[in-house]
């Protein structure tokens, strides 16, 4: 993505994991309880293929707080690679994303 702004009309659903810049992080938001959590995009890419779009993967999202599986969404952020940021959660092989 090269640091380009995301078009609000198009959203992010068409993006593939492989389209994300190295400094971008992927998060999920629960539609039921509004819980937000960052996920490990590299684990997701290994498990589901980096060519999958975020829209392809969206039905797999399950809230780790309330268990909701419906209408959850993605969010994208950026990190400073020089920071000591460690709040990335691994993807369980049994659970949702």
C-alpha positions as CSV (number, residue, x, y, z in Angstrom):
1,X,0.0,0.0,0.0
2,X,3.0,2.2,0.2
3,X,1.6,4.5,2.9
4,X,-1.3,5.6,0.7
5,X,-4.5,6.7,2.3
6,X,-7.4,4.2,2.3
7,X,-10.3,5.3,0.1
8,X,-13.4,5.5,2.5
9,X,-15.7,4.6,-0.4
10,X,-13.9,1.4,-1.1
11,X,-12.9,0.5,2.5
12,X,-10.3,-2.2,3.3
13,X,-12.2,-5.4,2.5
14,X,-10.6,-5.8,-0.9
15,X,-7.1,-5.7,0.5
16,X,-5.1,-8.9,0.8
17,X,-2.8,-9.6,3.7
18,X,0.1,-9.4,1.2
19,X,-1.0,-5.8,0.3
20,X,-0.3,-4.5,3.8
21,X,2.9,-2.6,4.4
22,X,5.5,-4.0,6.8
23,X,4.6,-1.5,9.4
24,X,0.9,-2.1,9.3
25,X,-0.9,-4.1,11.9
26,X,-4.3,-5.8,11.7
27,X,-7.0,-5.6,14.3
28,X,-10.5,-6.8,14.6
29,X,-13.6,-5.1,16.1
30,X,-16.7,-6.8,17.6
31,X,-20.0,-5.6,16.3
32,X,-21.8,-6.7,19.4
33,X,-19.7,-5.4,22.3
34,X,-17.3,-3.1,20.4
35,X,-14.2,-4.9,21.7
36,X,-11.1,-4.2,19.7
37,X,-8.0,-6.4,19.6
38,X,-4.9,-6.5,17.4
39,X,-4.2,-9.9,15.8
40,X,-1.0,-11.5,14.3
41,X,-1.4,-11.0,10.6
42,X,1.6,-13.2,9.9
43,X,0.0,-16.2,11.7
44,X,-3.2,-15.5,9.8
45,X,-1.3,-15.4,6.5
46,X,0.3,-18.7,7.2
47,X,-3.0,-20.3,8.2
48,X,-5.3,-18.9,5.5
49,X,-2.9,-17.8,2.7
50,X,-1.7,-14.2,2.2
51,X,-3.7,-13.9,-1.0
52,X,-7.0,-14.0,0.9
53,X,-8.8,-10.7,1.1
54,X,-10.0,-9.2,4.4
55,X,-13.5,-9.7,3.1
56,X,-12.7,-13.4,2.6
57,X,-11.5,-13.7,6.1
58,X,-14.2,-11.5,7.8
59,X,-16.7,-14.4,8.4
60,X,-14.0,-16.1,10.5
61,X,-13.8,-13.3,13.0
62,X,-15.1,-14.3,16.5
63,X,-14.9,-12.0,19.4
64,X,-12.6,-13.3,22.2
65,X,-14.6,-11.3,24.8
66,X,-18.3,-12.1,24.0
67,X,-18.1,-14.8,21.4
68,X,-20.0,-12.9,18.7
69,X,-19.5,-14.2,15.1
70,X,-21.7,-11.8,13.2
71,X,-20.8,-8.6,11.4
72,X,-17.4,-8.1,13.0
73,X,-14.9,-6.0,11.1
74,X,-11.2,-5.3,10.5
75,X,-9.1,-2.3,11.3
76,X,-5.6,-1.4,10.2
77,X,-3.0,0.5,12.1
78,X,0.7,1.3,12.0
79,X,3.4,0.6,14.5
80,X,6.8,2.0,15.1
81,X,9.2,-0.9,14.5
82,X,11.6,0.6,16.9
83,X,9.1,0.4,19.8
84,X,8.7,-2.5,22.2
85,X,5.1,-3.1,21.1
86,X,4.2,-6.7,22.0
87,X,0.4,-6.7,22.1
88,X,-0.1,-9.1,19.1
89,X,-2.2,-12.1,19.9
90,X,-1.6,-15.5,18.3
91,X,-4.3,-17.2,16.3
92,X,-5.6,-20.3,17.9
93,X,-5.9,-23.3,15.5
94,X,-9.4,-24.0,16.8
95,X,-10.9,-20.6,17.4
96,X,-11.8,-17.8,15.1
97,X,-9.5,-15.0,14.2
